[in-house]
Amino acid sequence: MAYILNIETATKNCSVSIAKNGATLQCIQIAEEGYSHAEKLHVFIEQILKDLQLTFQDLSAIAVSQGPGSYTGLRIGISAAKGLCYALNLPLIAVDTLAILASQAKVENGLIIPMIDARRMEVYSAIFNANLEKIRAVQAEIIDENSFTDITETVYFVGDCTEKCQSILTKSNFVFLENVIYPSAGDMSKFSYEKFKHNDTVDVAYFEPFYLKDFLITVSKK
């Protein structure tokens, strides 16, 4: 029997869940315009353990959403996960943020393109089939009227980019699932449990978030 604590903070949604053998028992989450992850995350973790009458000692592993996503959000979630793993001597599992988001589409055919806002018209995206197999790697790309036009299958878009992309991506085979906005820890359970069963863990000391883009500091020329 494996209890896994899942942590997802890559976007405006701060969420935690606990799963037993890959089935989510409970999820606590809140999505706010101002990132409140630093204040909410540890409160949520303590609350969910209390609600389920579990302790940290009952956990078998801790899983965290690895990115891409918000620099600040990822740092908060991954720092918390690493700290708990150190303190409890537990394995750390990293889960692809875009796969978590794509899994909410729940479609039987076509392709799923999860998108996370990267400001202006840029998004972080990948392409999955209906079985959640990744068929195009994660990219940071600028969306325009030519994006994804080579795809003839039905394409389901999910994520927090609907508002800025729906007026541009207008092909008849494009479908926006507007109710799927943010990745959630509640959808991490199957991913984290599969990795746990196969001992697919990351090094607690050296694991870093998958930012996708480097952060550049511009120095003024004199």
C-alpha atoms as a printed R data frame, in Angstrom:
    type eleno elety resid chain resno       x      y       z
1   ATOM     1    CA   MET     A     1   0.000  0.000   0.000
2   ATOM     2    CA   ALA     A     2   1.470  3.305  -1.101
3   ATOM     3    CA   TYR     A     3   0.338  6.747  -0.003
4   ATOM     4    CA   ILE     A     4   1.814  9.482  -2.200
5   ATOM     5    CA   LEU     A     5   1.599 13.213  -1.542
6   ATOM     6    CA   ASN     A     6   1.241 15.100  -4.842
7   ATOM     7    CA   ILE     A     7   2.156 18.798  -5.106
8   ATOM     8    CA   GLU     A     8   1.243 21.004  -8.083
9   ATOM     9    CA   THR     A     9   2.188 24.702  -8.108
10  ATOM    10    CA   ALA     A    10   3.283 25.373 -11.699
11  ATOM    11    CA   THR     A    11   0.490 27.858 -12.458
12  ATOM    12    CA   LYS     A    12  -1.912 30.096 -10.511
13  ATOM    13    CA   ASN     A    13  -3.460 26.933  -9.082
14  ATOM    14    CA   CYS     A    14  -1.902 25.804  -5.808
15  ATOM    15    CA   SER     A    15  -2.951 22.218  -5.178
16  ATOM    16    CA   VAL     A    16  -2.065 19.145  -3.153
17  ATOM    17    CA   SER     A    17  -3.529 15.667  -3.144
18  ATOM    18    CA   ILE     A    18  -2.944 12.370  -1.446
19  ATOM    19    CA   ALA     A    19  -3.384  9.157  -3.390
20  ATOM    20    CA   LYS     A    20  -3.504  5.548  -2.309
21  ATOM    21    CA   ASN     A    21  -2.137  3.103  -4.881
22  ATOM    22    CA   GLY     A    22  -2.745  5.618  -7.667
23  ATOM    23    CA   ALA     A    23  -6.286  6.623  -6.659
24  ATOM    24    CA   THR     A    24  -6.810 10.181  -5.412
25  ATOM    25    CA   LEU     A    25  -8.287 10.221  -1.921
26  ATOM    26    CA   GLN     A    26  -8.584 13.991  -1.591
27  ATOM    27    CA   CYS     A    27  -7.409 17.150  -3.306
28  ATOM    28    CA   ILE     A    28  -7.213 20.673  -1.881
29  ATOM    29    CA   GLN     A    29  -6.615 23.563  -4.256
30  ATOM    30    CA   ILE     A    30  -7.137 27.235  -4.893
31  ATOM    31    CA   ALA     A    31  -6.472 29.349  -7.983
32  ATOM    32    CA   GLU     A    32  -5.926 33.056  -7.381
33  ATOM    33    CA   GLU     A    33  -4.676 35.935  -9.489
34  ATOM    34    CA   GLY     A    34  -2.032 36.820  -6.939
35  ATOM    35    CA   TYR     A    35   0.217 33.827  -6.355
36  ATOM    36    CA   SER     A    36  -0.482 32.722  -2.773
37  ATOM    37    CA   HIS     A    37   1.420 29.438  -2.998
38  ATOM    38    CA   ALA     A    38   3.971 30.315  -0.341
39  ATOM    39    CA   GLU     A    39   1.205 31.014   2.179
40  ATOM    40    CA   LYS     A    40  -1.164 28.202   1.189
41  ATOM    41    CA   LEU     A    41   0.978 25.188   0.331
42  ATOM    42    CA   HIS     A    42   2.084 24.001   3.758
43  ATOM    43    CA   VAL     A    43  -1.346 24.778   5.212
44  ATOM    44    CA   PHE     A    44  -2.925 22.578   2.543
45  ATOM    45    CA   ILE     A    45  -0.470 19.742   3.226
46  ATOM    46    CA   GLU     A    46  -1.169 19.783   6.948
47  ATOM    47    CA   GLN     A    47  -4.925 20.004   6.336
48  ATOM    48    CA   ILE     A    48  -5.098 17.091   3.917
49  ATOM    49    CA   LEU     A    49  -3.137 14.822   6.250
50  ATOM    50    CA   LYS     A    50  -5.462 15.783   9.092
51  ATOM    51    CA   ASP     A    51  -8.585 15.231   6.966
52  ATOM    52    CA   LEU     A    52  -7.432 11.737   5.976
53  ATOM    53    CA   GLN     A    53  -6.172 10.925   9.482
54  ATOM    54    CA   LEU     A    54  -2.685 10.301   8.161
55  ATOM    55    CA   THR     A    55   0.761 11.447   9.284
56  ATOM    56    CA   PHE     A    56   3.928 12.209   7.339
57  ATOM    57    CA   GLN     A    57   5.220  8.803   8.433
58  ATOM    58    CA   ASP     A    58   2.420  7.117   6.453
59  ATOM    59    CA   LEU     A    59   3.731  8.527   3.161
60  ATOM    60    CA   SER     A    60   5.665  6.328   0.737
61  ATOM    61    CA   ALA     A    61   6.831  9.123  -1.588
62  ATOM    62    CA   ILE     A    62   6.305 12.738  -2.568
63  ATOM    63    CA   ALA     A    63   5.559 13.763  -6.145
64  ATOM    64    CA   VAL     A    64   5.867 17.243  -7.573
65  ATOM    65    CA   SER     A    65   4.892 18.870 -10.841
66  ATOM    66    CA   GLN     A    66   8.204 19.565 -12.589
67  ATOM    67    CA   GLY     A    67   7.205 22.239 -15.108
68  ATOM    68    CA   PRO     A    68   7.174 24.063 -17.384
69  ATOM    69    CA   GLY     A    69   5.298 26.883 -15.731
70  ATOM    70    CA   SER     A    70   5.690 29.853 -13.439
71  ATOM    71    CA   TYR     A    71   9.232 30.341 -12.181
72  ATOM    72    CA   THR     A    72   8.016 31.365  -8.722
73  ATOM    73    CA   GLY     A    73   5.343 28.695  -8.503
74  ATOM    74    CA   LEU     A    74   7.702 25.896  -9.497
75  ATOM    75    CA   ARG     A    75  10.361 27.022  -7.032
76  ATOM    76    CA   ILE     A    76   7.873 27.029  -4.159
77  ATOM    77    CA   GLY     A    77   6.458 23.590  -4.902
78  ATOM    78    CA   ILE     A    78   9.742 21.886  -5.627
79  ATOM    79    CA   SER     A    79  11.499 23.449  -2.636
80  ATOM    80    CA   ALA     A    80   8.712 22.214  -0.368
81  ATOM    81    CA   ALA     A    81   8.813 18.718  -1.869
82  ATOM    82    CA   LYS     A    82  12.585 18.481  -1.569
83  ATOM    83    CA   GLY     A    83  12.518 19.700   2.014
84  ATOM    84    CA   LEU     A    84   9.957 17.077   2.989
85  ATOM    85    CA   CYS     A    85  11.882 14.330   1.208
86  ATOM    86    CA   TYR     A    86  15.066 15.292   3.060
87  ATOM    87    CA   ALA     A    87  13.331 15.416   6.423
88  ATOM    88    CA   LEU     A    88  11.361 12.189   5.967
89  ATOM    89    CA   ASN     A    89  13.923 10.272   3.893
90  ATOM    90    CA   LEU     A    90  11.362  9.715   1.129
91  ATOM    91    CA   PRO     A    91  11.851  9.352  -2.630
92  ATOM    92    CA   LEU     A    92  11.010 12.312  -4.864
93  ATOM    93    CA   ILE     A    93   8.981 11.790  -8.038
94  ATOM    94    CA   ALA     A    94   8.805 14.400 -10.817
95  ATOM    95    CA   VAL     A    95   5.736 14.558 -13.070
96  ATOM    96    CA   ASP     A    96   5.403 16.421 -16.390
97  ATOM    97    CA   THR     A    97   3.134 19.439 -15.826
98  ATOM    98    CA   LEU     A    98   1.739 19.405 -19.371
99  ATOM    99    CA   ALA     A    99   0.891 15.695 -19.101
100 ATOM   100    CA   ILE     A   100  -1.062 16.445 -15.908
101 ATOM   101    CA   LEU     A   101  -2.974 19.164 -17.761
102 ATOM   102    CA   ALA     A   102  -3.567 17.003 -20.844
103 ATOM   103    CA   SER     A   103  -5.002 14.180 -18.729
104 ATOM   104    CA   GLN     A   104  -8.011 16.345 -17.869
105 ATOM   105    CA   ALA     A   105  -9.203 16.337 -21.495
106 ATOM   106    CA   LYS     A   106 -10.528 12.763 -21.256
107 ATOM   107    CA   VAL     A   107 -11.137 12.298 -24.979
108 ATOM   108    CA   GLU     A   108 -11.223  9.039 -26.947
109 ATOM   109    CA   ASN     A   109  -9.624 10.235 -30.174
110 ATOM   110    CA   GLY     A   110  -7.802 13.138 -31.751
111 ATOM   111    CA   LEU     A   111  -4.887 15.048 -30.257
112 ATOM   112    CA   ILE     A   112  -4.558 17.024 -27.041
113 ATOM   113    CA   ILE     A   113  -2.486 20.207 -26.878
114 ATOM   114    CA   PRO     A   114  -2.065 21.517 -23.334
115 ATOM   115    CA   MET     A   115  -0.887 25.123 -23.194
116 ATOM   116    CA   ILE     A   116   0.429 27.143 -20.267
117 ATOM   117    CA   ASP     A   117   0.642 30.901 -20.581
118 ATOM   118    CA   ALA     A   118   4.184 32.230 -20.992
119 ATOM   119    CA   ARG     A   119   3.082 35.883 -21.420
120 ATOM   120    CA   ARG     A   120   2.163 37.844 -24.514
121 ATOM   121    CA   MET     A   121   1.409 35.335 -27.298
122 ATOM   122    CA   GLU     A   122   3.943 32.777 -26.119
123 ATOM   123    CA   VAL     A   123   2.896 29.470 -24.571
124 ATOM   124    CA   TYR     A   124   4.486 26.307 -23.243
125 ATOM   125    CA   SER     A   125   2.940 23.410 -25.113
126 ATOM   126    CA   ALA     A   126   3.280 19.772 -26.107
127 ATOM   127    CA   ILE     A   127   1.168 17.382 -28.163
128 ATOM   128    CA   PHE     A   128  -0.349 14.167 -26.803
129 ATOM   129    CA   ASN     A   129  -2.577 11.539 -28.360
130 ATOM   130    CA   ALA     A   130  -5.780 10.383 -26.673
131 ATOM   131    CA   ASN     A   131  -3.792  7.747 -24.750
132 ATOM   132    CA   LEU     A   132  -1.659 10.537 -23.242
133 ATOM   133    CA   GLU     A   133   1.411  9.442 -25.173
134 ATOM   134    CA   LYS     A   134   3.566 12.465 -25.983
135 ATOM   135    CA   ILE     A   135   4.051 12.771 -29.732
136 ATOM   136    CA   ARG     A   136   5.732 16.184 -29.752
137 ATOM   137    CA   ALA     A   137   8.115 17.422 -27.120
138 ATOM   138    CA   VAL     A   138   7.532 20.439 -24.925
139 ATOM   139    CA   GLN     A   139   8.237 23.756 -26.624
140 ATOM   140    CA   ALA     A   140   7.998 27.451 -25.898
141 ATOM   141    CA   GLU     A   141   6.295 28.854 -28.977
142 ATOM   142    CA   ILE     A   142   4.583 32.008 -30.168
143 ATOM   143    CA   ILE     A   143   1.017 31.367 -31.273
144 ATOM   144    CA   ASP     A   144  -0.201 32.847 -34.570
145 ATOM   145    CA   GLU     A   145  -2.774 31.968 -37.233
146 ATOM   146    CA   ASN     A   146  -0.413 29.360 -38.735
147 ATOM   147    CA   SER     A   147   0.114 27.407 -35.535
148 ATOM   148    CA   PHE     A   148  -0.877 23.719 -35.745
149 ATOM   149    CA   THR     A   149  -2.478 24.197 -39.189
150 ATOM   150    CA   ASP     A   150  -0.718 21.074 -40.491
151 ATOM   151    CA   ILE     A   151  -2.797 18.891 -38.155
152 ATOM   152    CA   THR     A   152  -5.918 17.411 -39.764
153 ATOM   153    CA   GLU     A   153  -7.178 15.435 -36.753
154 ATOM   154    CA   THR     A   154  -9.434 16.972 -34.137
155 ATOM   155    CA   VAL     A   155  -7.290 18.989 -31.739
156 ATOM   156    CA   TYR     A   156  -8.385 19.608 -28.165
157 ATOM   157    CA   PHE     A   157  -6.760 22.615 -26.519
158 ATOM   158    CA   VAL     A   158  -6.610 22.819 -22.741
159 ATOM   159    CA   GLY     A   159  -4.990 25.286 -20.378
160 ATOM   160    CA   ASP     A   160  -5.059 28.928 -19.373
161 ATOM   161    CA   CYS     A   161  -4.489 30.305 -22.887
162 ATOM   162    CA   THR     A   162  -8.025 29.980 -24.267
163 ATOM   163    CA   GLU     A   163  -8.837 33.667 -24.002
164 ATOM   164    CA   LYS     A   164  -5.824 34.838 -25.989
165 ATOM   165    CA   CYS     A   165  -5.660 31.943 -28.469
166 ATOM   166    CA   GLN     A   166  -9.267 31.169 -29.373
167 ATOM   167    CA   SER     A   167  -9.628 34.129 -31.724
168 ATOM   168    CA   ILE     A   168  -6.437 33.144 -33.586
169 ATOM   169    CA   LEU     A   169  -6.699 29.344 -33.741
170 ATOM   170    CA   THR     A   170  -9.930 29.095 -35.711
171 ATOM   171    CA   LYS     A   171  -9.671 25.949 -37.871
172 ATOM   172    CA   SER     A   172 -12.800 23.801 -37.849
173 ATOM   173    CA   ASN     A   173 -10.942 20.863 -36.253
174 ATOM   174    CA   PHE     A   174  -9.799 22.983 -33.275
175 ATOM   175    CA   VAL     A   175 -11.784 22.491 -30.067
176 ATOM   176    CA   PHE     A   176 -11.158 24.483 -26.887
177 ATOM   177    CA   LEU     A   177 -12.117 22.704 -23.663
178 ATOM   178    CA   GLU     A   178 -12.739 25.889 -21.733
179 ATOM   179    CA   ASN     A   179 -13.416 24.151 -18.410
180 ATOM   180    CA   VAL     A   180  -9.872 22.723 -18.293
181 ATOM   181    CA   ILE     A   181  -7.691 25.624 -17.204
182 ATOM   182    CA   TYR     A   182  -4.980 24.596 -14.737
183 ATOM   183    CA   PRO     A   183  -3.067 21.412 -13.913
184 ATOM   184    CA   SER     A   184  -4.141 19.902 -10.597
185 ATOM   185    CA   ALA     A   185  -2.523 17.637  -8.022
186 ATOM   186    CA   GLY     A   186  -5.724 15.597  -8.171
187 ATOM   187    CA   ASP     A   187  -4.721 14.469 -11.673
188 ATOM   188    CA   MET     A   188  -1.152 13.522 -10.726
189 ATOM   189    CA   SER     A   189  -2.015 10.311  -8.886
190 ATOM   190    CA   LYS     A   190  -1.809  7.768 -11.702
191 ATOM   191    CA   PHE     A   191   1.374  9.324 -13.075
192 ATOM   192    CA   SER     A   192   3.138  9.396  -9.708
193 ATOM   193    CA   TYR     A   193   2.081  5.873  -8.767
194 ATOM   194    CA   GLU     A   194   3.329  4.421 -12.068
195 ATOM   195    CA   LYS     A   195   6.681  6.085 -11.508
196 ATOM   196    CA   PHE     A   196   6.741  4.883  -7.897
197 ATOM   197    CA   LYS     A   197   6.134  1.277  -8.976
198 ATOM   198    CA   HIS     A   198   9.036  1.472 -11.434
199 ATOM   199    CA   ASN     A   199  11.335  3.282  -9.005
200 ATOM   200    CA   ASP     A   200  11.424  6.217 -11.420
201 ATOM   201    CA   THR     A   201  12.576  8.893  -8.989
202 ATOM   202    CA   VAL     A   202  14.850 11.928  -9.149
203 ATOM   203    CA   ASP     A   203  17.831 12.946  -7.053
204 ATOM   204    CA   VAL     A   204  16.569 15.099  -4.206
205 ATOM   205    CA   ALA     A   205  19.814 17.056  -3.982
206 ATOM   206    CA   TYR     A   206  20.214 17.930  -7.653
207 ATOM   207    CA   PHE     A   207  16.700 18.006  -9.101
208 ATOM   208    CA   GLU     A   208  15.733 21.363 -10.603
209 ATOM   209    CA   PRO     A   209  12.449 22.591 -12.108
210 ATOM   210    CA   PHE     A   210  11.967 22.332 -15.856
211 ATOM   211    CA   TYR     A   211  11.777 26.039 -16.664
212 ATOM   212    CA   LEU     A   212  12.161 25.495 -20.432
213 ATOM   213    CA   LYS     A   213  13.377 29.057 -20.942
214 ATOM   214    CA   ASP     A   214  16.461 30.615 -19.399
215 ATOM   215    CA   PHE     A   215  15.961 33.753 -17.369
216 ATOM   216    CA   LEU     A   216  18.041 36.534 -18.800
217 ATOM   217    CA   ILE     A   217  19.218 39.663 -17.056
218 ATOM   218    CA   THR     A   218  19.571 42.597 -19.393
219 ATOM   219    CA   VAL     A   219  22.543 44.850 -18.662
220 ATOM   220    CA   SER     A   220  22.313 48.381 -20.017
221 ATOM   221    CA   LYS     A   221  25.075 49.433 -22.369
222 ATOM   222    CA   LYS     A   222  27.045 52.516 -21.422
